[in-house]
């Protein structure tokens, strides 16, 4: 039977509407499937995909890999060690009579003050506690002014140095600072051997070089006093 174009138009409209509805349902189903896939670990969709948690962790260097316990101990102990050396150096003003002793004291203060600030910065960045004085460090002092940190002077030694004047101060200062420097060198050698931080190991090398040279100067001073 012949069907006129006018009578077939409503049928075509209905068919088109049905097709559109089916297409919409199909797209919706695909869309919901994509959202589930994108939430599954390891699935990637285009350049905006997010890496899995495990790959994110592996691509970020571990903060603990930049330093170890030896580095922390080195900084925590060298800070009060340096502080005492600076205190001894400052005593030379008004007490020392030998120009070489005065110059050496000034050089020690100039070198070690910035190193104290540097090591405090490390401890802060590492999230580790520091101490502003040797007496504040656990295990630093034992008994009446005694100490178990290499090269540290006792309270009695510091009192004697404060009381000395002129040539007596010069000789006492040189003798005490040699012992103090030898202790610092021992600590620095331990850091070079056991530490992990490149910066801490570099500073340890500087301590060894500079303080070895200063010990040689102080021995020459003692030879002529």
PEZI-V512472 format. One record per backbone hydrogen bond with DSSP energy under -0.5 kcal/mol. NH is the residue of the N-H (numbers start at 1). CO is the residue of the C=O. If there is no record, write none. Layout:
# PEZI-V512472
nh:co
NH:CO
NH:CO
This chain:
# PEZI-V512472
nh:co
8:4
9:5
10:6
12:8
13:9
14:10
15:11
16:12
17:13
18:14
19:15
20:16
21:17
22:18
23:19
24:20
25:21
26:22
27:23
28:24
29:25
30:26
31:27
32:28
33:29
34:30
35:31
36:32
37:33
38:34
39:35
39:36
40:36
40:37
43:40
49:46
56:52
57:53
58:54
59:55
60:56
60:57
61:59
65:62
66:63
67:64
72:68
73:69
74:70
75:71
76:72
77:73
78:74
79:75
80:76
81:77
82:78
83:79
84:80
85:81
86:82
87:83
88:84
89:85
90:86
91:87
92:89
93:90
94:92
95:92
96:92
102:98
103:99
104:100
105:101
106:102
107:103
108:104
109:105
110:106
111:107
112:108
113:109
114:110
115:111
116:112
117:113
118:114
119:115
120:116
121:117
122:118
123:119
124:120
125:121
126:122
127:123
127:124
128:123
136:133
137:134
140:137
142:146
145:143
146:142
148:140
149:140
152:149
155:145
158:154
159:155
160:156
161:157
162:158
163:159
164:160
164:161
166:95
168:165
169:165
170:166
171:167
172:168
173:169
174:170
175:171
176:172
177:173
178:174
179:175
180:176
181:177
182:178
183:179
184:180
185:181
186:182
187:183
188:184
189:185
190:186
191:187
192:188
193:189
194:190
195:191
201:197
202:198
203:199
204:200
205:201
206:202
207:203
208:204
209:205
210:206
211:207
212:208
213:209
214:210
215:211
216:212
217:213
218:214
219:215
220:216
221:217
222:218
223:219
224:220
224:221
225:221
